């Protein structure tokens, strides 16, 4: 068959740029198509038309003048004579160029969108139908939920594993999912889902969803965005828990402070009312115990503040673990005796040398012993033992007390942690001691562990510290002479009158000749006239502070041989360095007690009056 057109209407001629060509001179039909499409038309499409009698295809026509492509629906059917023989072909062509161009633009747009989605940090899910049964997800969503979408998957019963994306201990129904809300035309501004990945790992996903609209404004699907906020949620929960503990701590602190303040206030009222000497002595003992308790509370709070700001410094030296245990046991004996504890000490006979701060290590062990005593009923048993194990020195503190519930073991060393034991006989606490224990042990390069079989079954704390090379242990300090020497001249300087006046009374009970000043300039005048041997000088005074007053005292003729003692609430190494640089010989941290003052006067009494002081550094 000769595929040469013998008639084309005017619209067809204009369409392909042949409107000025006579029909009798029209080109062969294959010339209407691009070369790459001619083989398909002649050897595939037309033979199909001949076989089937009619067929259509989408094909590009070539514009004869411009060479541009024109997309057509090419509908072709066979013409037959009266005998049914094929005598020709009739064609109907419809221009679909705009539609094909729009489809191509859409393909490019979708490809660009897919490229963006595949590289987006957010998990993106798209539902293309109103049922929500078919959902496509990008790579971030696959990574987040641990599922390979492979184009699409179903959330219907055909693929129940898909619900693992949106379940946490239970299966969520479709109407609970953000995508389903969006398919109903509802904008989901954001919600946090408890999600279980395909591998069973729980996570929190922040989800938003919005409807997809077609060109008529009708809902044709939905798109959802998911962000893994598991760590953020964990941090938020941790902050909420810390805030809760802080509130509990403040309430507990107020309670703990009121306990010793009540007998102090009552004791003062009784003393004002007048009592005999025996009653006064008992009151003094009671009030002294309560003051000691207040001092311990304040010391603990200061320790927490120093740890939080990274101000704790270790003063390491070669020591024996046995000595630290002995110091801790001595410090804990009063509480053990008060609660009628049976304390057992079992030390290994072999030496366990440590490179450690003896004061801080004794603090660790005494905290553990005191903790065991507080949480063990009166008459219970506490045991402290040592051993060598795998190059480490090991200390165990075991008790027969309240025990620790399993859910509390992982956080027992957290700051302000309270066990919540209803038994108030142990005296409570601020939740600070064990946090200090862990911090100090870690600063020594060690670790601390806790074991307990549960409530009422006791507990065991184990401290592991790296052993040091054996070497000479520091010698015991020389005993301080206890005998009181000749009457010493002392000047007390403090802008807080109550502190200064009480210290003056204490010194007078020790037979010192005392003067007092409430500011730096007055102190200089008294030094010039009184020539004291010892000056107890507050640091934090307004105007001329203690360090400036000390420097000026050293410049006076009477000040060269004076023993200058700094009184301050700050006791870090940098604070001690500052007072040494100002000319002080001694650095005492408030509140000073009777033994410290007596030891100071006894030490000075061991030297002749007027002798040059030994500057301690």
Secondary structure as GFF3:
##gff-version 3
##sequence-region A 1 617
A	DSSP	alpha_helix	10	15	.	.	.	ID=ss1
A	DSSP	three_ten_helix	23	25	.	.	.	ID=ss2
A	DSSP	three_ten_helix	29	32	.	.	.	ID=ss3
A	DSSP	alpha_helix	35	40	.	.	.	ID=ss4
A	DSSP	pi_helix	41	45	.	.	.	ID=ss5
A	DSSP	alpha_helix	46	52	.	.	.	ID=ss6
A	DSSP	beta_strand	54	62	.	.	.	ID=ss7
A	DSSP	beta_strand	69	80	.	.	.	ID=ss8
A	DSSP	beta_strand	86	95	.	.	.	ID=ss9
A	DSSP	alpha_helix	97	119	.	.	.	ID=ss10
A	DSSP	beta_strand	123	127	.	.	.	ID=ss11
A	DSSP	beta_strand	134	137	.	.	.	ID=ss12
A	DSSP	alpha_helix	139	145	.	.	.	ID=ss13
A	DSSP	beta_strand	153	154	.	.	.	ID=ss14
A	DSSP	three_ten_helix	157	166	.	.	.	ID=ss15
A	DSSP	three_ten_helix	174	176	.	.	.	ID=ss16
A	DSSP	alpha_helix	178	183	.	.	.	ID=ss17
A	DSSP	beta_strand	188	196	.	.	.	ID=ss18
A	DSSP	beta_strand	202	213	.	.	.	ID=ss19
A	DSSP	beta_strand	219	228	.	.	.	ID=ss20
A	DSSP	alpha_helix	230	273	.	.	.	ID=ss21
A	DSSP	alpha_helix	277	308	.	.	.	ID=ss22
A	DSSP	beta_strand	317	320	.	.	.	ID=ss23
A	DSSP	alpha_helix	321	338	.	.	.	ID=ss24
A	DSSP	beta_strand	342	346	.	.	.	ID=ss25
A	DSSP	beta_strand	353	356	.	.	.	ID=ss26
A	DSSP	alpha_helix	358	374	.	.	.	ID=ss27
A	DSSP	beta_strand	381	389	.	.	.	ID=ss28
A	DSSP	beta_strand	392	399	.	.	.	ID=ss29
A	DSSP	alpha_helix	406	409	.	.	.	ID=ss30
A	DSSP	three_ten_helix	424	426	.	.	.	ID=ss31
A	DSSP	alpha_helix	433	443	.	.	.	ID=ss32
A	DSSP	beta_strand	447	451	.	.	.	ID=ss33
A	DSSP	beta_strand	459	466	.	.	.	ID=ss34
A	DSSP	beta_strand	489	493	.	.	.	ID=ss35
A	DSSP	alpha_helix	497	509	.	.	.	ID=ss36
A	DSSP	beta_strand	513	517	.	.	.	ID=ss37
A	DSSP	alpha_helix	520	530	.	.	.	ID=ss38
A	DSSP	beta_strand	534	538	.	.	.	ID=ss39
A	DSSP	alpha_helix	546	555	.	.	.	ID=ss40
A	DSSP	three_ten_helix	557	559	.	.	.	ID=ss41
A	DSSP	beta_strand	563	568	.	.	.	ID=ss42
A	DSSP	alpha_helix	573	582	.	.	.	ID=ss43
A	DSSP	beta_strand	586	589	.	.	.	ID=ss44
A	DSSP	alpha_helix	594	605	.	.	.	ID=ss45
###
